Structures are given as C-alpha cells and as structure tokens.
C-alpha cells in the first residue's frame, strides 16, 4: 500500500516501479476515486489492516 505524502512526492517513481499511477493530493471531495461514492476519504477514521 502506498499513501500519504509519499504518493504525492514520489508519484513518478511509484508509477515507474509498480505501473500504478497514484492519486496526488488530498481526497476531500466525494466521488474522487469512485464515481457515485458519497464518502469523503479524508474524513474517514484511520485504521490498521490486520
């Protein structure tokens, strides 16, 4: 998983290595990642995946 400041500051390097283009910047508008999704990603609580 890649996120936070790293995804913005090293987006080109991440894309070159993984082939995945990270989203740069904040996610404070509903539907930025998934059209029709009304969640504001930046307002969701942080969780630790197990």
mmJSON file of the N, C-alpha and C atoms, coordinates in Angstrom:
{"data_MODEL":{"atom_site":{
"group_PDB":["ATOM","ATOM","ATOM","ATOM","ATOM","ATOM","ATOM","ATOM","ATOM","ATOM","ATOM","ATOM","ATOM","ATOM","ATOM","ATOM","ATOM","ATOM","ATOM","ATOM","ATOM","ATOM","ATOM","ATOM","ATOM","ATOM","ATOM","ATOM","ATOM","ATOM","ATOM","ATOM","ATOM","ATOM","ATOM","ATOM","ATOM","ATOM","ATOM","ATOM","ATOM","ATOM","ATOM","ATOM","ATOM","ATOM","ATOM","ATOM","ATOM","ATOM","ATOM","ATOM","ATOM","ATOM","ATOM","ATOM","ATOM","ATOM","ATOM","ATOM","ATOM","ATOM","ATOM","ATOM","ATOM","ATOM","ATOM","ATOM","ATOM","ATOM","ATOM","ATOM","ATOM","ATOM","ATOM","ATOM","ATOM","ATOM","ATOM","ATOM","ATOM","ATOM","ATOM","ATOM","ATOM","ATOM","ATOM","ATOM","ATOM","ATOM","ATOM","ATOM","ATOM","ATOM","ATOM","ATOM","ATOM","ATOM","ATOM","ATOM","ATOM","ATOM","ATOM","ATOM","ATOM","ATOM","ATOM","ATOM","ATOM","ATOM","ATOM","ATOM","ATOM","ATOM","ATOM","ATOM","ATOM","ATOM","ATOM","ATOM","ATOM","ATOM","ATOM","ATOM","ATOM","ATOM","ATOM","ATOM","ATOM","ATOM","ATOM","ATOM","ATOM","ATOM","ATOM","ATOM","ATOM","ATOM","ATOM","ATOM","ATOM","ATOM","ATOM","ATOM","ATOM","ATOM","ATOM","ATOM","ATOM","ATOM"],
"id":[1,2,3,4,5,6,7,8,9,10,11,12,13,14,15,16,17,18,19,20,21,22,23,24,25,26,27,28,29,30,31,32,33,34,35,36,37,38,39,40,41,42,43,44,45,46,47,48,49,50,51,52,53,54,55,56,57,58,59,60,61,62,63,64,65,66,67,68,69,70,71,72,73,74,75,76,77,78,79,80,81,82,83,84,85,86,87,88,89,90,91,92,93,94,95,96,97,98,99,100,101,102,103,104,105,106,107,108,109,110,111,112,113,114,115,116,117,118,119,120,121,122,123,124,125,126,127,128,129,130,131,132,133,134,135,136,137,138,139,140,141,142,143,144,145,146,147,148,149,150],
"type_symbol":["N","C","C","N","C","C","N","C","C","N","C","C","N","C","C","N","C","C","N","C","C","N","C","C","N","C","C","N","C","C","N","C","C","N","C","C","N","C","C","N","C","C","N","C","C","N","C","C","N","C","C","N","C","C","N","C","C","N","C","C","N","C","C","N","C","C","N","C","C","N","C","C","N","C","C","N","C","C","N","C","C","N","C","C","N","C","C","N","C","C","N","C","C","N","C","C","N","C","C","N","C","C","N","C","C","N","C","C","N","C","C","N","C","C","N","C","C","N","C","C","N","C","C","N","C","C","N","C","C","N","C","C","N","C","C","N","C","C","N","C","C","N","C","C","N","C","C","N","C","C"],
"label_atom_id":["N","CA","C","N","CA","C","N","CA","C","N","CA","C","N","CA","C","N","CA","C","N","CA","C","N","CA","C","N","CA","C","N","CA","C","N","CA","C","N","CA","C","N","CA","C","N","CA","C","N","CA","C","N","CA","C","N","CA","C","N","CA","C","N","CA","C","N","CA","C","N","CA","C","N","CA","C","N","CA","C","N","CA","C","N","CA","C","N","CA","C","N","CA","C","N","CA","C","N","CA","C","N","CA","C","N","CA","C","N","CA","C","N","CA","C","N","CA","C","N","CA","C","N","CA","C","N","CA","C","N","CA","C","N","CA","C","N","CA","C","N","CA","C","N","CA","C","N","CA","C","N","CA","C","N","CA","C","N","CA","C","N","CA","C","N","CA","C","N","CA","C","N","CA","C"],
"label_alt_id":[null,null,null,null,null,null,null,null,null,null,null,null,null,null,null,null,null,null,null,null,null,null,null,null,null,null,null,null,null,null,null,null,null,null,null,null,null,null,null,null,null,null,null,null,null,null,null,null,null,null,null,null,null,null,null,null,null,null,null,null,null,null,null,null,null,null,null,null,null,null,null,null,null,null,null,null,null,null,null,null,null,null,null,null,null,null,null,null,null,null,null,null,null,null,null,null,null,null,null,null,null,null,null,null,null,null,null,null,null,null,null,null,null,null,null,null,null,null,null,null,null,null,null,null,null,null,null,null,null,null,null,null,null,null,null,null,null,null,null,null,null,null,null,null,null,null,null,null,null,null],
"label_comp_id":["UNK","UNK","UNK","UNK","UNK","UNK","UNK","UNK","UNK","UNK","UNK","UNK","UNK","UNK","UNK","UNK","UNK","UNK","UNK","UNK","UNK","UNK","UNK","UNK","UNK","UNK","UNK","UNK","UNK","UNK","UNK","UNK","UNK","UNK","UNK","UNK","UNK","UNK","UNK","UNK","UNK","UNK","UNK","UNK","UNK","UNK","UNK","UNK","UNK","UNK","UNK","UNK","UNK","UNK","UNK","UNK","UNK","UNK","UNK","UNK","UNK","UNK","UNK","UNK","UNK","UNK","UNK","UNK","UNK","UNK","UNK","UNK","UNK","UNK","UNK","UNK","UNK","UNK","UNK","UNK","UNK","UNK","UNK","UNK","UNK","UNK","UNK","UNK","UNK","UNK","UNK","UNK","UNK","UNK","UNK","UNK","UNK","UNK","UNK","UNK","UNK","UNK","UNK","UNK","UNK","UNK","UNK","UNK","UNK","UNK","UNK","UNK","UNK","UNK","UNK","UNK","UNK","UNK","UNK","UNK","UNK","UNK","UNK","UNK","UNK","UNK","UNK","UNK","UNK","UNK","UNK","UNK","UNK","UNK","UNK","UNK","UNK","UNK","UNK","UNK","UNK","UNK","UNK","UNK","UNK","UNK","UNK","UNK","UNK","UNK"],
"label_asym_id":["A","A","A","A","A","A","A","A","A","A","A","A","A","A","A","A","A","A","A","A","A","A","A","A","A","A","A","A","A","A","A","A","A","A","A","A","A","A","A","A","A","A","A","A","A","A","A","A","A","A","A","A","A","A","A","A","A","A","A","A","A","A","A","A","A","A","A","A","A","A","A","A","A","A","A","A","A","A","A","A","A","A","A","A","A","A","A","A","A","A","A","A","A","A","A","A","A","A","A","A","A","A","A","A","A","A","A","A","A","A","A","A","A","A","A","A","A","A","A","A","A","A","A","A","A","A","A","A","A","A","A","A","A","A","A","A","A","A","A","A","A","A","A","A","A","A","A","A","A","A"],
"label_entity_id":["1","1","1","1","1","1","1","1","1","1","1","1","1","1","1","1","1","1","1","1","1","1","1","1","1","1","1","1","1","1","1","1","1","1","1","1","1","1","1","1","1","1","1","1","1","1","1","1","1","1","1","1","1","1","1","1","1","1","1","1","1","1","1","1","1","1","1","1","1","1","1","1","1","1","1","1","1","1","1","1","1","1","1","1","1","1","1","1","1","1","1","1","1","1","1","1","1","1","1","1","1","1","1","1","1","1","1","1","1","1","1","1","1","1","1","1","1","1","1","1","1","1","1","1","1","1","1","1","1","1","1","1","1","1","1","1","1","1","1","1","1","1","1","1","1","1","1","1","1","1"],
"label_seq_id":[1,1,1,2,2,2,3,3,3,4,4,4,5,5,5,6,6,6,7,7,7,8,8,8,9,9,9,10,10,10,11,11,11,12,12,12,13,13,13,14,14,14,15,15,15,16,16,16,17,17,17,18,18,18,19,19,19,20,20,20,21,21,21,22,22,22,23,23,23,24,24,24,25,25,25,26,26,26,27,27,27,28,28,28,29,29,29,30,30,30,31,31,31,32,32,32,33,33,33,34,34,34,35,35,35,36,36,36,37,37,37,38,38,38,39,39,39,40,40,40,41,41,41,42,42,42,43,43,43,44,44,44,45,45,45,46,46,46,47,47,47,48,48,48,49,49,49,50,50,50],
"pdbx_PDB_ins_code":[null,null,null,null,null,null,null,null,null,null,null,null,null,null,null,null,null,null,null,null,null,null,null,null,null,null,null,null,null,null,null,null,null,null,null,null,null,null,null,null,null,null,null,null,null,null,null,null,null,null,null,null,null,null,null,null,null,null,null,null,null,null,null,null,null,null,null,null,null,null,null,null,null,null,null,null,null,null,null,null,null,null,null,null,null,null,null,null,null,null,null,null,null,null,null,null,null,null,null,null,null,null,null,null,null,null,null,null,null,null,null,null,null,null,null,null,null,null,null,null,null,null,null,null,null,null,null,null,null,null,null,null,null,null,null,null,null,null,null,null,null,null,null,null,null,null,null,null,null,null],
"Cartn_x":[0.849,0.0,0.889,0.456,1.155,0.153,0.533,-0.371,0.343,-0.418,0.129,1.051,2.003,2.926,3.764,4.135,4.957,4.285,2.994,2.275,2.302,2.339,2.377,3.793,4.749,6.113,6.865,6.564,7.297,6.361,5.35,4.347,4.967,5.892,6.507,7.311,8.071,8.866,7.973,6.884,5.95,5.329,4.918,4.326,5.336,6.56,7.614,7.872,7.891,8.187,6.982,5.778,4.597,3.668,3.73,2.776,1.453,1.367,0.144,0.364,-0.57,-0.456,-1.18,-0.424,-1.062,-1.821,-2.838,-3.558,-2.691,-2.474,-1.689,-2.635,-2.349,-3.144,-4.138,-5.008,-5.969,-7.241,-7.978,-9.228,-10.385,-10.711,-11.714,-13.016,-13.215,-14.436,-15.051,-16.342,-16.968,-16.815,-16.571,-16.509,-15.181,-14.148,-12.864,-12.259,-12.418,-11.849,-12.893,-14.1,-15.183,-16.397,-16.73,-17.889,-19.144,-19.921,-21.143,-20.961,-19.718,-19.462,-19.528,-20.352,-20.541,-19.594,-18.671,-17.741,-16.627,-16.231,-15.053,-13.919,-12.981,-11.928,-11.141,-10.818,-10.026,-10.757,-12.062,-12.823,-13.0,-12.568,-12.716,-11.689,-12.028,-11.064,-9.925,-8.757,-7.594,-7.736,-7.369,-7.407,-6.113,-5.787,-4.595,-5.09,-4.729,-5.195,-4.472,-5.213,-4.627,-4.985],
"Cartn_y":[-1.18,0.0,1.235,2.217,3.491,4.592,5.532,6.641,7.784,8.76,9.908,10.732,11.352,12.255,11.522,10.279,9.518,9.435,9.182,9.046,10.337,11.461,12.749,13.131,12.969,13.413,12.508,11.217,10.288,9.528,10.226,9.589,8.976,9.69,9.181,7.913,7.896,6.721,5.52,5.748,4.673,4.108,4.988,4.527,3.74,4.202,3.525,2.111,1.95,0.654,-0.281,0.263,-0.593,-0.605,0.434,0.568,1.173,1.553,2.138,3.633,4.443,5.893,6.338,6.781,7.207,8.522,8.693,9.966,10.94,12.128,13.148,14.158,14.49,15.499,14.903,15.768,15.354,14.793,14.052,13.427,14.005,15.259,15.952,16.24,15.583,15.757,14.383,14.201,12.894,12.465,11.186,10.636,10.803,11.286,11.477,10.165,9.104,7.815,6.917,6.936,6.104,6.982,7.138,7.961,7.415,8.288,7.89,7.583,7.508,7.262,8.599,8.674,9.948,10.156,9.212,9.342,10.334,11.111,11.967,11.195,10.714,9.827,10.451,11.74,12.389,12.486,12.263,12.316,10.946,9.884,8.547,8.313,7.51,7.248,6.373,6.592,5.781,4.402,3.367,2.019,1.302,0.287,-0.522,-1.865,-2.218,-3.5,-4.677,-5.697,-6.914,-8.095],
"Cartn_z":[0.0,0.0,0.0,-0.728,-0.785,-0.532,0.277,0.537,1.205,1.581,2.28,1.411,2.055,1.391,0.343,0.607,-0.342,-1.71,-1.741,-3.013,-3.82,-3.15,-3.84,-4.243,-3.324,-3.598,-4.569,-4.56,-5.422,-6.365,-6.855,-7.716,-8.972,-9.596,-10.827,-10.569,-9.464,-9.117,-8.82,-8.105,-7.771,-9.041,-9.957,-11.207,-12.043,-12.07,-12.839,-12.315,-11.001,-10.39,-10.41,-10.15,-9.991,-11.192,-12.014,-13.111,-12.679,-11.417,-10.866,-10.678,-11.185,-11.053,-9.782,-8.774,-7.522,-7.693,-6.865,-6.815,-6.048,-6.589,-5.896,-5.263,-4.013,-3.325,-2.355,-1.864,-0.843,-1.481,-0.698,-1.16,-0.338,-0.607,0.206,-0.541,-1.683,-2.467,-2.712,-2.445,-2.686,-4.148,-4.363,-5.709,-6.427,-5.759,-6.426,-6.912,-6.159,-6.56,-7.204,-6.683,-7.207,-7.479,-8.74,-9.1,-8.41,-7.838,-7.16,-5.682,-5.22,-3.799,-3.064,-2.033,-1.343,-0.166,0.059,1.188,0.852,1.854,1.742,2.41,1.61,2.096,3.248,3.152,4.196,5.53,5.553,6.804,7.444,6.78,7.341,8.446,9.465,10.543,10.023,10.593,10.251,10.889,10.156,10.696,10.333,11.088,10.823,10.28,9.046,8.489,9.142,9.471,10.052,9.198],
"occupancy":[1.0,1.0,1.0,1.0,1.0,1.0,1.0,1.0,1.0,1.0,1.0,1.0,1.0,1.0,1.0,1.0,1.0,1.0,1.0,1.0,1.0,1.0,1.0,1.0,1.0,1.0,1.0,1.0,1.0,1.0,1.0,1.0,1.0,1.0,1.0,1.0,1.0,1.0,1.0,1.0,1.0,1.0,1.0,1.0,1.0,1.0,1.0,1.0,1.0,1.0,1.0,1.0,1.0,1.0,1.0,1.0,1.0,1.0,1.0,1.0,1.0,1.0,1.0,1.0,1.0,1.0,1.0,1.0,1.0,1.0,1.0,1.0,1.0,1.0,1.0,1.0,1.0,1.0,1.0,1.0,1.0,1.0,1.0,1.0,1.0,1.0,1.0,1.0,1.0,1.0,1.0,1.0,1.0,1.0,1.0,1.0,1.0,1.0,1.0,1.0,1.0,1.0,1.0,1.0,1.0,1.0,1.0,1.0,1.0,1.0,1.0,1.0,1.0,1.0,1.0,1.0,1.0,1.0,1.0,1.0,1.0,1.0,1.0,1.0,1.0,1.0,1.0,1.0,1.0,1.0,1.0,1.0,1.0,1.0,1.0,1.0,1.0,1.0,1.0,1.0,1.0,1.0,1.0,1.0,1.0,1.0,1.0,1.0,1.0,1.0],
"B_iso_or_equiv":[0.0,0.0,0.0,0.0,0.0,0.0,0.0,0.0,0.0,0.0,0.0,0.0,0.0,0.0,0.0,0.0,0.0,0.0,0.0,0.0,0.0,0.0,0.0,0.0,0.0,0.0,0.0,0.0,0.0,0.0,0.0,0.0,0.0,0.0,0.0,0.0,0.0,0.0,0.0,0.0,0.0,0.0,0.0,0.0,0.0,0.0,0.0,0.0,0.0,0.0,0.0,0.0,0.0,0.0,0.0,0.0,0.0,0.0,0.0,0.0,0.0,0.0,0.0,0.0,0.0,0.0,0.0,0.0,0.0,0.0,0.0,0.0,0.0,0.0,0.0,0.0,0.0,0.0,0.0,0.0,0.0,0.0,0.0,0.0,0.0,0.0,0.0,0.0,0.0,0.0,0.0,0.0,0.0,0.0,0.0,0.0,0.0,0.0,0.0,0.0,0.0,0.0,0.0,0.0,0.0,0.0,0.0,0.0,0.0,0.0,0.0,0.0,0.0,0.0,0.0,0.0,0.0,0.0,0.0,0.0,0.0,0.0,0.0,0.0,0.0,0.0,0.0,0.0,0.0,0.0,0.0,0.0,0.0,0.0,0.0,0.0,0.0,0.0,0.0,0.0,0.0,0.0,0.0,0.0,0.0,0.0,0.0,0.0,0.0,0.0],
"pdbx_formal_charge":[null,null,null,null,null,null,null,null,null,null,null,null,null,null,null,null,null,null,null,null,null,null,null,null,null,null,null,null,null,null,null,null,null,null,null,null,null,null,null,null,null,null,null,null,null,null,null,null,null,null,null,null,null,null,null,null,null,null,null,null,null,null,null,null,null,null,null,null,null,null,null,null,null,null,null,null,null,null,null,null,null,null,null,null,null,null,null,null,null,null,null,null,null,null,null,null,null,null,null,null,null,null,null,null,null,null,null,null,null,null,null,null,null,null,null,null,null,null,null,null,null,null,null,null,null,null,null,null,null,null,null,null,null,null,null,null,null,null,null,null,null,null,null,null,null,null,null,null,null,null],
"auth_seq_id":[1,1,1,2,2,2,3,3,3,4,4,4,5,5,5,6,6,6,7,7,7,8,8,8,9,9,9,10,10,10,11,11,11,12,12,12,13,13,13,14,14,14,15,15,15,16,16,16,17,17,17,18,18,18,19,19,19,20,20,20,21,21,21,22,22,22,23,23,23,24,24,24,25,25,25,26,26,26,27,27,27,28,28,28,29,29,29,30,30,30,31,31,31,32,32,32,33,33,33,34,34,34,35,35,35,36,36,36,37,37,37,38,38,38,39,39,39,40,40,40,41,41,41,42,42,42,43,43,43,44,44,44,45,45,45,46,46,46,47,47,47,48,48,48,49,49,49,50,50,50],
"auth_comp_id":["UNK","UNK","UNK","UNK","UNK","UNK","UNK","UNK","UNK","UNK","UNK","UNK","UNK","UNK","UNK","UNK","UNK","UNK","UNK","UNK","UNK","UNK","UNK","UNK","UNK","UNK","UNK","UNK","UNK","UNK","UNK","UNK","UNK","UNK","UNK","UNK","UNK","UNK","UNK","UNK","UNK","UNK","UNK","UNK","UNK","UNK","UNK","UNK","UNK","UNK","UNK","UNK","UNK","UNK","UNK","UNK","UNK","UNK","UNK","UNK","UNK","UNK","UNK","UNK","UNK","UNK","UNK","UNK","UNK","UNK","UNK","UNK","UNK","UNK","UNK","UNK","UNK","UNK","UNK","UNK","UNK","UNK","UNK","UNK","UNK","UNK","UNK","UNK","UNK","UNK","UNK","UNK","UNK","UNK","UNK","UNK","UNK","UNK","UNK","UNK","UNK","UNK","UNK","UNK","UNK","UNK","UNK","UNK","UNK","UNK","UNK","UNK","UNK","UNK","UNK","UNK","UNK","UNK","UNK","UNK","UNK","UNK","UNK","UNK","UNK","UNK","UNK","UNK","UNK","UNK","UNK","UNK","UNK","UNK","UNK","UNK","UNK","UNK","UNK","UNK","UNK","UNK","UNK","UNK","UNK","UNK","UNK","UNK","UNK","UNK"],
"auth_asym_id":["A","A","A","A","A","A","A","A","A","A","A","A","A","A","A","A","A","A","A","A","A","A","A","A","A","A","A","A","A","A","A","A","A","A","A","A","A","A","A","A","A","A","A","A","A","A","A","A","A","A","A","A","A","A","A","A","A","A","A","A","A","A","A","A","A","A","A","A","A","A","A","A","A","A","A","A","A","A","A","A","A","A","A","A","A","A","A","A","A","A","A","A","A","A","A","A","A","A","A","A","A","A","A","A","A","A","A","A","A","A","A","A","A","A","A","A","A","A","A","A","A","A","A","A","A","A","A","A","A","A","A","A","A","A","A","A","A","A","A","A","A","A","A","A","A","A","A","A","A","A"],
"auth_atom_id":["N","CA","C","N","CA","C","N","CA","C","N","CA","C","N","CA","C","N","CA","C","N","CA","C","N","CA","C","N","CA","C","N","CA","C","N","CA","C","N","CA","C","N","CA","C","N","CA","C","N","CA","C","N","CA","C","N","CA","C","N","CA","C","N","CA","C","N","CA","C","N","CA","C","N","CA","C","N","CA","C","N","CA","C","N","CA","C","N","CA","C","N","CA","C","N","CA","C","N","CA","C","N","CA","C","N","CA","C","N","CA","C","N","CA","C","N","CA","C","N","CA","C","N","CA","C","N","CA","C","N","CA","C","N","CA","C","N","CA","C","N","CA","C","N","CA","C","N","CA","C","N","CA","C","N","CA","C","N","CA","C","N","CA","C","N","CA","C","N","CA","C","N","CA","C"],
"pdbx_PDB_model_num":[1,1,1,1,1,1,1,1,1,1,1,1,1,1,1,1,1,1,1,1,1,1,1,1,1,1,1,1,1,1,1,1,1,1,1,1,1,1,1,1,1,1,1,1,1,1,1,1,1,1,1,1,1,1,1,1,1,1,1,1,1,1,1,1,1,1,1,1,1,1,1,1,1,1,1,1,1,1,1,1,1,1,1,1,1,1,1,1,1,1,1,1,1,1,1,1,1,1,1,1,1,1,1,1,1,1,1,1,1,1,1,1,1,1,1,1,1,1,1,1,1,1,1,1,1,1,1,1,1,1,1,1,1,1,1,1,1,1,1,1,1,1,1,1,1,1,1,1,1,1]
}}}
